[in-house]
Amino acid sequence: MLKLEARPEASKFWSTASPLLALFLTVLVGVALFMALGKDPVRGLQMFFWEPVKSAYALGELMVKATPLLVIALGLGVCYRSNVWNIGAEGQFVMGAVAAGGVALLADATTGRWIVVAIVLAGVLGGMAWAGLVALLRDRFNANEILVSLMLVYVADMVLSYLVYGPWKDPAGYNFPQSKTFAAVTQIPRLMSGSRVSVGLLLALAGVAVMWVFLFRTRAGFAQQVGGLAPAAARYAGFSSRKALWVALLVSGGAAGLAGALEVAGPIGQLTPYVPAGYGFAAIIVAYVGRLHPVGMVFSAVLMSMFYIGGELAQSRLGLPKSITGVFQGLLLFSLLACDTLVAYRLRWLAKGA
C-alpha cells in the first residue's frame, strides 16, 4: 500500500514541479469534464490553450487580462509572505476603480493629459484606504483580517452599485446603470495602435522588478518575511509587527486599487456594475501558483488569463456555461493544494503486512 511519509526537509524539486503537476491534473480533469458534458475535449482544450495565443491580437487580449491579475497578485504576495491574509483584494480593486472613475468624470474639454496621472493615483489611494480599514480593525481591535477584508468586498460592491444607479448614473444612458463614458483624454495610453494593451502592462512588469528588489534585496522586505515566518524572531530582532501589518495591507490594497484604475480608465472606459470581474479572487490563485515569487507570478498570471479568455470562448462557441472559467480556476487551486503535499511528504510503497 501507499503511505505518506514526512520528508526530513522540504523538497526543492517538488516546490518547482508541483504547479506543473497541478496544471497537468487540471487538464486531465478538464478533459473528463468536457466529455461528461458531451463536448469534444480537443476542441475544448483548444479554446483554453490555443485560441488565446494563436495571433497577435489574441496575445494582446491575453496581456489585457493578465495585467490586473499580475498587479493584484504582486501586492497579495507581500501580504501572504508577511502572514497577513488579505482575501478582500476584489473590494480594494472596486474601490480603486470607483476613486479613479470619480476623477475621470471631472474631465472636460479643457482637461489636459495630466489627468491620467491623477486617475492612477486616485485608484491607488482608493485601494489603500479600503485596505487601511482592514489594517485599522486588525491593529486596534484584533479583528480577523480574513473576515473583515472579505466582508468589505460586498460593501465595495454596494458602494459601486449606489453610484451607478444613483448620483453618477448617465442621464443620457437610456436608464442603464452606468456612468458617462469617460472623456478620451482620461484613457490610459496604449502601447500600440489596434491593440487594447496599455502602459499598464509596463507598470505591471516594473512592479515585478520593484517587488523582487523589495522582498529579496532590502532590509524592509526581509523584516516583512521574517515577521511572517517567525513572529517571535522578528520581535527579538526589533522588527515591528504593527508596521509589517500596515505595510502589507497598504501595499496590497494600493496594488489592487491600481489594477482597478487601469481597468476603468482602460478597457472598460466607464463605471458599471460589472466592474467586479473576480480578478481580486483569481489573483490569490495567481500568487500561490507563482509560489509567491514576483517572476513566478508573471507566468501564473498569463495562465489564469488564458482560463478567462478560454472560458469566454467556450461559452460563445461551445455553448458551455459562464461558470466554466471558475471551474478551471478552482481545479487549478485544489490540484495545487493537493500536489503541494509532495513538498513536505513523499509516497512510499509498503509491502502487504509490513
C-alpha positions as CSV (number, residue, x, y, z in Angstrom):
1,M,0.0,0.0,0.0
2,L,1.0,3.6,-0.3
3,K,1.9,5.7,2.7
4,L,2.7,9.4,3.1
5,E,6.0,9.8,5.0
6,A,7.3,13.1,6.2
7,R,10.5,14.3,4.4
8,P,13.5,15.4,6.6
9,E,13.4,18.7,4.7
10,A,11.2,20.3,2.0
11,S,11.8,19.0,-1.5
12,K,13.2,21.7,-3.8
13,F,12.2,19.6,-6.8
14,W,8.5,19.4,-5.9
15,S,8.5,23.1,-4.9
16,T,9.0,23.8,-8.6
17,A,7.3,20.8,-10.1
18,S,4.1,20.9,-8.0
19,P,2.5,23.7,-10.1
20,L,3.3,21.9,-13.3
21,L,1.8,18.7,-12.0
22,A,-1.2,20.6,-10.8
23,L,-1.7,22.1,-14.3
24,F,-1.4,18.6,-15.8
25,L,-4.1,17.3,-13.4
26,T,-6.3,20.3,-14.2
27,V,-6.1,19.5,-17.9
28,L,-6.9,15.8,-17.3
29,V,-10.0,16.7,-15.2
30,G,-10.9,19.3,-17.8
31,V,-10.9,16.6,-20.5
32,A,-13.1,14.4,-18.4
33,L,-15.4,17.4,-17.8
34,F,-15.8,18.1,-21.5
35,M,-16.5,14.5,-22.2
36,A,-19.2,14.4,-19.5
37,L,-20.8,17.5,-21.0
38,G,-20.9,15.9,-24.4
39,K,-18.3,18.2,-25.9
40,D,-15.2,17.5,-27.9
41,P,-12.3,17.6,-25.4
42,V,-9.8,18.5,-28.0
43,R,-11.9,21.4,-29.1
44,G,-12.5,22.4,-25.5
45,L,-8.8,22.4,-24.7
46,Q,-8.2,24.4,-27.9
47,M,-10.4,27.1,-26.5
48,F,-8.3,27.4,-23.4
49,F,-4.7,26.8,-24.6
50,W,-4.5,27.6,-28.3
51,E,-7.1,30.3,-29.2
52,P,-5.7,32.9,-26.6
53,V,-2.2,32.7,-28.2
54,K,-2.8,32.0,-31.9
55,S,-2.5,35.6,-33.2
56,A,-1.0,38.9,-32.3
57,Y,-4.5,40.2,-31.5
58,A,-5.2,37.2,-29.2
59,L,-1.9,37.8,-27.4
60,G,-2.8,41.4,-26.9
61,E,-6.1,40.4,-25.3
62,L,-4.2,37.9,-23.2
63,M,-2.0,40.7,-21.9
64,V,-5.1,42.9,-21.2
65,K,-6.4,40.1,-18.9
66,A,-3.0,39.3,-17.4
67,T,-2.2,42.8,-16.4
68,P,-4.7,43.3,-13.5
69,L,-4.1,39.8,-12.3
70,L,-0.4,40.3,-12.1
71,V,-0.7,43.7,-10.4
72,I,-3.0,42.4,-7.7
73,A,-1.1,39.2,-7.2
74,L,2.2,41.2,-6.6
75,G,0.5,43.0,-3.7
76,L,-1.0,39.9,-2.3
77,G,2.4,38.2,-2.4
78,V,3.7,40.8,0.0
79,C,0.7,40.2,2.3
80,Y,1.0,36.4,2.3
81,R,4.8,36.4,2.8
82,S,4.1,38.6,5.8
83,N,1.5,36.1,7.2
84,V,-1.3,38.7,6.7
85,W,-4.3,37.2,5.0
86,N,-5.9,39.7,2.7
87,I,-8.8,37.9,1.0
88,G,-10.5,41.2,0.0
89,A,-8.4,42.4,-2.9
90,E,-11.6,42.3,-5.0
91,G,-13.1,45.0,-2.8
92,Q,-9.9,47.1,-3.0
93,F,-10.0,46.7,-6.8
94,V,-13.5,48.0,-6.9
95,M,-12.8,51.0,-4.6
96,G,-9.7,51.8,-6.7
97,A,-12.0,51.8,-9.8
98,V,-14.5,54.0,-8.0
99,A,-11.9,56.5,-6.9
100,A,-10.3,56.6,-10.4
101,G,-13.7,56.8,-12.0
102,G,-14.7,59.8,-9.8
103,V,-11.6,61.7,-11.0
104,A,-12.1,60.7,-14.7
105,L,-15.7,62.1,-14.5
106,L,-14.3,65.5,-13.7
107,A,-12.6,65.8,-17.1
108,D,-14.0,68.2,-19.6
109,A,-12.9,69.7,-22.9
110,T,-10.2,71.8,-21.3
111,T,-8.6,69.0,-19.3
112,G,-5.0,68.0,-20.2
113,R,-3.4,64.6,-20.3
114,W,-2.1,65.1,-16.8
115,I,-5.4,63.8,-15.5
116,V,-4.2,60.3,-16.3
117,V,-1.7,60.5,-13.5
118,A,-4.4,61.8,-11.1
119,I,-6.6,58.9,-12.1
120,V,-3.9,56.3,-11.4
121,L,-3.0,57.9,-8.1
122,A,-6.7,58.1,-7.1
123,G,-7.0,54.4,-7.8
124,V,-4.0,53.6,-5.7
125,L,-5.2,55.7,-2.8
126,G,-8.7,54.3,-3.0
127,G,-7.4,50.7,-2.7
128,M,-5.1,51.7,0.1
129,A,-7.9,53.4,2.0
130,W,-10.1,50.3,1.7
131,A,-7.2,48.0,2.9
132,G,-6.4,50.5,5.6
133,L,-9.8,49.8,7.2
134,V,-8.8,46.2,7.5
135,A,-5.4,47.1,9.0
136,L,-7.1,49.5,11.4
137,L,-9.6,47.0,12.7
138,R,-6.9,44.3,13.0
139,D,-4.5,46.7,14.7
140,R,-6.9,48.3,17.2
141,F,-9.4,45.6,17.8
142,N,-7.6,42.4,16.7
143,A,-10.4,41.7,14.2
144,N,-9.7,38.8,11.9
145,E,-8.4,40.3,8.6
146,I,-9.7,37.3,6.6
147,L,-13.3,38.0,7.6
148,V,-13.0,41.8,7.6
149,S,-11.4,42.0,4.1
150,L,-13.8,39.5,2.7
151,M,-16.9,41.3,4.0
152,L,-15.7,44.6,2.8
153,V,-15.8,43.2,-0.8
154,Y,-19.6,43.2,-0.6
155,V,-19.6,46.7,0.9
156,A,-17.5,48.0,-2.0
157,D,-19.9,46.3,-4.5
158,M,-22.8,48.1,-2.8
159,V,-20.9,51.5,-3.0
160,L,-20.3,51.0,-6.7
161,S,-24.0,50.0,-7.3
162,Y,-25.3,53.0,-5.4
163,L,-23.2,55.4,-7.5
164,V,-24.0,53.9,-10.9
165,Y,-27.7,53.6,-10.1
166,G,-27.8,57.0,-8.4
167,P,-25.7,60.1,-8.5
168,W,-23.2,59.0,-11.1
169,K,-25.8,57.5,-13.5
170,D,-25.5,58.7,-17.0
171,P,-28.7,60.8,-17.7
172,A,-28.3,60.0,-21.4
173,G,-27.7,56.3,-20.9
174,Y,-31.2,55.0,-21.6
175,N,-31.7,54.2,-17.9
176,F,-28.8,51.7,-17.9
177,P,-26.9,51.6,-14.6
178,Q,-23.6,53.1,-15.8
179,S,-21.7,56.3,-15.6
180,K,-20.9,58.5,-18.6
181,T,-18.3,57.2,-20.9
182,F,-15.0,58.8,-19.8
183,A,-13.5,61.5,-22.0
184,A,-10.8,60.4,-24.4
185,V,-8.2,62.5,-22.5
186,T,-8.6,60.1,-19.5
187,Q,-7.7,57.0,-21.5
188,I,-4.7,55.1,-20.2
189,P,-2.2,55.4,-23.1
190,R,-2.0,52.3,-25.3
191,L,1.3,50.7,-26.3
192,M,0.3,50.3,-29.9
193,S,-2.5,51.2,-32.3
194,G,-5.0,48.5,-33.0
195,S,-4.5,46.8,-29.6
196,R,-6.1,47.3,-26.2
197,V,-2.8,46.7,-24.4
198,S,-2.0,49.8,-22.3
199,V,1.0,51.1,-20.5
200,G,-0.5,49.2,-17.5
201,L,1.4,46.2,-18.8
202,L,4.7,48.1,-18.4
203,L,3.7,49.2,-14.9
204,A,3.0,45.6,-14.0
205,L,6.4,44.4,-15.3
206,A,8.1,47.3,-13.4
207,G,6.1,46.1,-10.3
208,V,7.7,42.7,-10.7
209,A,11.2,44.2,-10.6
210,V,10.3,46.5,-7.7
211,M,8.7,43.7,-5.7
212,W,11.7,41.4,-6.2
213,V,14.1,44.1,-5.0
214,F,11.9,44.9,-2.0
215,L,11.4,41.3,-0.9
216,F,14.9,39.9,-1.5
217,R,17.3,42.9,-1.5
218,T,16.1,45.3,1.2
219,R,16.0,45.2,5.0
220,A,12.3,46.2,5.0
221,G,11.4,43.3,2.8
222,F,13.4,40.9,5.0
223,A,11.6,42.2,8.0
224,Q,8.2,41.6,6.3
225,Q,9.1,38.0,5.6
226,V,10.7,37.2,9.0
227,G,7.6,38.6,10.6
228,G,5.5,36.1,8.6
229,L,7.8,33.1,9.1
230,A,8.8,33.6,12.7
231,P,7.0,36.3,14.6
232,A,8.9,35.7,17.8
233,A,12.2,36.0,16.0
234,A,11.0,39.2,14.4
235,R,10.2,40.7,17.8
236,Y,13.6,39.6,19.1
237,A,15.3,41.3,16.1
238,G,13.3,44.5,16.8
239,F,11.0,44.3,13.8
240,S,7.6,45.9,14.4
241,S,4.7,43.6,13.8
242,R,2.3,46.6,13.6
243,K,4.4,48.2,10.9
244,A,4.6,44.9,9.0
245,L,0.8,44.6,9.1
246,W,0.2,48.1,7.8
247,V,2.9,47.9,5.1
248,A,1.5,44.5,3.9
249,L,-2.1,45.7,3.7
250,L,-1.4,49.1,2.2
251,V,0.9,47.7,-0.4
252,S,-1.7,45.0,-1.4
253,G,-4.5,47.5,-1.3
254,G,-2.7,50.0,-3.4
255,A,-1.8,47.4,-6.0
256,A,-5.4,46.3,-6.2
257,G,-6.6,49.9,-6.5
258,L,-4.0,50.5,-9.3
259,A,-5.4,47.5,-11.2
260,G,-9.0,48.9,-10.7
261,A,-7.8,52.3,-12.1
262,L,-6.1,50.7,-15.1
263,E,-9.3,48.8,-15.9
264,V,-11.9,51.5,-15.7
265,A,-9.7,54.1,-17.5
266,G,-8.5,51.5,-19.9
267,P,-10.5,48.6,-21.5
268,I,-13.9,49.5,-19.7
269,G,-13.9,53.3,-20.1
270,Q,-16.7,53.9,-17.6
271,L,-18.2,52.6,-14.3
272,T,-20.7,49.8,-14.5
273,P,-22.0,47.2,-12.0
274,Y,-19.8,44.7,-13.9
275,V,-16.5,46.2,-12.9
276,P,-16.0,43.5,-10.3
277,A,-14.8,40.7,-12.6
278,G,-13.4,38.4,-9.9
279,Y,-9.8,39.5,-10.6
280,G,-9.2,40.0,-6.8
281,F,-10.1,36.4,-6.0
282,A,-8.4,34.9,-9.1
283,A,-5.2,36.8,-8.1
284,I,-5.0,34.7,-4.9
285,I,-4.6,31.6,-7.1
286,V,-2.1,33.5,-9.3
287,A,0.0,34.4,-6.3
288,Y,0.2,30.8,-5.0
289,V,0.7,29.1,-8.4
290,G,3.5,31.6,-8.8
291,R,4.9,30.5,-5.5
292,L,4.6,34.0,-4.0
293,H,7.6,34.9,-6.2
294,P,7.3,38.0,-8.5
295,V,8.7,36.2,-11.5
296,G,6.6,33.1,-11.0
297,M,3.5,35.3,-10.8
298,V,4.1,36.5,-14.4
299,F,3.7,33.0,-15.7
300,S,0.7,32.2,-13.5
301,A,-1.0,35.4,-14.4
302,V,-0.7,34.5,-18.1
303,L,-2.1,31.0,-17.4
304,M,-5.0,32.5,-15.4
305,S,-5.8,35.0,-18.2
306,M,-5.9,32.0,-20.6
307,F,-8.6,30.5,-18.4
308,Y,-10.6,33.7,-18.5
309,I,-10.4,34.0,-22.3
310,G,-10.9,30.3,-22.8
311,G,-14.0,30.4,-20.6
312,E,-15.5,33.2,-22.7
313,L,-14.7,31.4,-25.9
314,A,-16.1,28.1,-24.6
315,Q,-19.3,29.9,-23.6
316,S,-19.8,31.5,-27.1
317,R,-18.5,28.7,-29.3
318,L,-19.3,25.5,-27.4
319,G,-22.4,26.6,-25.5
320,L,-20.9,26.0,-22.1
321,P,-22.0,28.0,-19.1
322,K,-20.0,31.1,-18.0
323,S,-19.1,29.3,-14.8
324,I,-16.6,27.1,-16.7
325,T,-13.9,29.7,-16.1
326,G,-14.4,29.4,-12.3
327,V,-14.4,25.6,-12.6
328,F,-10.9,25.6,-14.2
329,Q,-9.6,28.2,-11.7
330,G,-10.9,26.1,-8.8
331,L,-9.5,22.9,-10.3
332,L,-6.1,24.5,-10.6
333,L,-6.2,25.7,-7.0
334,F,-7.3,22.4,-5.5
335,S,-4.8,20.5,-7.6
336,L,-2.0,22.7,-6.4
337,L,-3.0,22.3,-2.8
338,A,-3.0,18.5,-3.3
339,C,0.3,18.4,-5.1
340,D,1.9,20.7,-2.6
341,T,1.7,17.7,-0.2
342,L,4.6,16.3,-2.0
343,V,6.8,19.2,-0.9
344,A,6.8,18.1,2.7
345,Y,5.8,14.4,2.3
346,R,6.8,11.6,0.0
347,L,4.9,8.5,-1.1
348,R,6.3,5.2,0.0
349,W,5.2,1.8,-1.2
350,L,4.8,-0.7,1.7
351,A,4.5,-4.4,1.1
352,K,1.4,-6.1,2.4
353,G,1.7,-6.9,6.1
354,A,4.8,-4.6,6.6
